[in-house]
Amino acid sequence: MTIILHVSSSPRRQRSASLEAAHSFTTNFRGHIPDTQVKHLDLWDIELPEFDESAMAAKYAGLAGTPLTPAQQQAWDRLRQLASHLHEADLLLFSMPLWNFSIPYKLKHFIDLVSQKDILFSFDPESGFSGLLTGKKAIVVYARGLSYANDSFTPSQEYDYQKVYFEMWLKFVGIIDIESVIVEKTLFGSEIDGEARRHACLQAEQLAERLALSHQAARIPS
């Protein structure tokens, strides 16, 4: 059975462009592979722990190889539990709006919690960092109010810290197979907004169909 983990970071339930395109992807994928299990991790519905003194102490105790106290172990177990959602999934689907040219603070909070040594990456003094989510594929839906294309009045090279940052993080934790769906100009009025959403949903559906067919082919014994 294929497991898709959808990590969403928009607080909008009804009018979220990123959620709309992400749902188009999962619906179409399940249409081709009905036994697919879709798990939804809504970062606005869960209580993300603080990366407090116990968590920080646990981090440095682990780096130093010293035993954890009960409080530190509890904090560290919570981080491992959060990261386990990423490890267990076959396909990772992220949907996010652009906030202040970057990602929502809930998503940054989640990244800061789970991006720990021996949880999402390893480190060797000779070879450096190695991501622990290798072999997985990520689909990322980016929603933006304006256009960040190179030919627009908002140059992506200067203002886009959403896609650039997030895909850097994905590669750091070991995911190099990445595809994206971008819905832009959601602030340009109902006609332009609607067309942008329809285009993004169609792109998401086509991507889901292609990946589902590829996945089905890989499951057929040779």
C-alpha positions, 0 to 999 in steps of 0.5 A: 500500500502506498502512503502519501503524507500531506503536510499543509501549512495554510490556516485557510480551510475554504479558500486556500489555493495551496490546499485546493491544488494538493487535494486535486493531486491526492484525489487523482492519485487515489483514483488510479491507486484506490488502496493509497492511504493519505495521511494529513498533517495539518500544522494548524491542527496539531500542537507543535512543542516548543524547542525549549531548554530540555530539547536543546539540552537533549540535542547537545547531549546527543552530540556529545554522546552523554545520557539524556535525563528523563525530561530530555528523553521525553522532549527528544522522543516527541521530536522523533514522533513528529519526524516519524510521519515523514519516515513512514510515508512513500510520497511526501506532499507539502502545500504552503502559501507564501508569507512575507516572501518565505514560508509560514511560521508553522512550517518553519517551526516544524522544520526546526523541530524535526531537523535534528541529527539522527532524526532527519540527517546524520553527520560524519566528520569526514563525509559531512552531512547525509540526509536520512529521507533518501529514496522518497519523492516530494511534491510541493504546492506553492501558493503566491499572491503575486507572480514571481516569474523572471519576467514579472515586476517581482523578481524571483531571484530577490524575493522568492525565499519560499521555494528556494528555502524549502527545496534546499531543506528537502535536499538537505534531509535527503530528498532530491526527487522533487516536483512542484506545482505553483499557483500565482496571482491569487490576489489579482481578482476573481477571474485571474485567481480562478484561472490560476487555481484551475491551471494549478489543479490541472497540473496537479491532476496530470502530475498525480496521474503520471506518478500513479501510473509510474508507481503501478508499473513499478509494482508489476513483477518482472 
